[in-house]
């Protein structure tokens, strides 16, 4: 960060007016909130959007200084978000505002935080909202992918990693070739999960087959430090040296679902829930599923267990009208 400060004046950064008008000390403290206090790049991106949205809203309400922002303003902002966002997103925005103003307080930029006592919406869920497919539908989906070229082999292997290891898409796109390694006569994946955790997962025999076929066809086995899953070059059915991004993965999944005639709005996260549900359906242990998925709390794992979906429908169909 010090090198950046010496190289770029603070004016080089596009800052919200409330921050820019407060002087250089406040400007750097604001930038350091994202670069110093937040290590996860996805959280950093989400909080950047949330912080700027709130500060822009304050500007529209006529506030010209940070000291003008009071608890009633934070509460009003959260209130108006309730007609636009779902509760989890609103809670994330409030968490960002609290953290940001707390950071400014500890940096002696402002004397107190206007967000400390503001409450967010209540939100309690017993079942995840991620769209899932059945095990048989997922098998058919994987089989439907055209693997006559390298991009198809990549896509099948990528989706299979999410299904068989319950991994987050951010962990999958971060995989290097060396993260697929042999141990005890089987192959394993070394996944970098949330919070800097490293989760080493043994590979299902089908996943081994999909990965081996892809790596051999791509000719990347010796490029140990290179990305395992590489972005395609346009529609040439060839791969670049650039790693896939989460956005690349989302578009790939949606394209493959469309090609397979799947109407459900499945996305990257769907395969995590599909894998956990299938595992539990086959007699799996919820505590082991928790460890495999890298969840801190077992209640989070339960949200991905969608076995009761079919039970719910069987009860619905009891109505004989």
Residue, then its C-alpha position, 0 to 999 in steps of 0.5 A: x500500500x505504501x508504494x501506491x501512496x508514493x506513486x499516486x496522489x489521493x486525487x487519482x482515486x475516484x472517491x465519494x464526495x463526502x470522503x473527498x471533501x473531508x481531506x487527504x487523511x480521511x481519503x486514505x483511511x477510506x481506501x485503507x478500509x477496503x485494502x487493509x481491513x478486508x482480505x476477501x476480494x469478493x467481500x471487498x467488491x461487495x462492500x465497495x458497492x454498498x459503501x459508495x451507494x450509501x455515501x451517494x445517497x447521503x449526498x443526494x439528501x444534501x449532506x456535505x460532511x461526514x459529521x452530518x450523517x446521523x443514526x436517523x439517516x442510516x436508519x432511513x437508508x436501510x428502511x428505503x432499501x427494504x422495498x428494493x432488496x432482500x433481507x440478506x442484501x440489506x443486512x450486508x449493506x448495514x454491516x458494511x456501513x457499520x464497519x466503515x464508520x467504525x473504521x473511521x472512528x478508530x482512525x480518529x476521522x470522526x468522533x462516533x459512528x452513526x450506525x452502531x445502534x441501527x437495526x437491520x431487518x429480521x431474517x431467519x431461514x430454514x431452507x436455502x433458496x438456491x435452485x437445484x436439480x435432482x441427482x438424475x437430472x444432474x447426471x443427464x446434464x453432465x452427460x449432455x455436455x459436448x466433450x468433443x473439444x477442449x472447452x466441453x471437457x473443461x466445462x464438464x470437469x469444472x461443474x463436476x468439481x463443484x458437485x463432488x467436492x461441494x466447493x464454492x465457485x471462487x475456490x474452483x476458479x482459484x485452482x492451480x494445476x498443482x492443486x490436483x495431486x496424488x496421495x495414497x494411491x488416489x487423487x486430491x484437490x487442494x481448495x482455497x476456501x473462505x477465510x483463507x482455509x485450505x480444504x483438501x478433498x479426495x476426488x470421486x472416481x468420476x471426478x478423477x476421470x473428468x479431470x484427467x481427460x481435461x488435463x490431458x487434452x489441454x496439455x497443461x499437466x506440466x504447467x504446475x503453477x498455471x490455472x487449472x481451469x482456463x478461460x476460452x478464447x472467444x468461440x474458437x473452442x480453444x483455451x487461453x492462459x488466463x484463469x476463468x473468473x466467477x462470471x465466466x463460470x456463471x455464463x458457462x453454466x447458464x449456457x450449458x443449462x440452456x443447451x440441455x433444455x433445462x428451464x430451472x435457473x441453476x447457477x454456480x451455487x446450485x451444484x454445491x446444494x445438489x452434491x450435499x443433497x445427493x450425499x445426504x440422500x445416500x446416507x451421508x453424515x451431516x457433520x462430514x458434509x459440513x467439513x467437506x463443504x467448509x462450513x463454520x456452522x452446521x446450520x449452514x450445511x442444513x440449508x443446502x440439504x434439500x431432501x425435504x423438497x420432495x416430501x413437501x410436494x408429496x404432502x401437497x399432492x394429498x389434496x384430492x380436490 
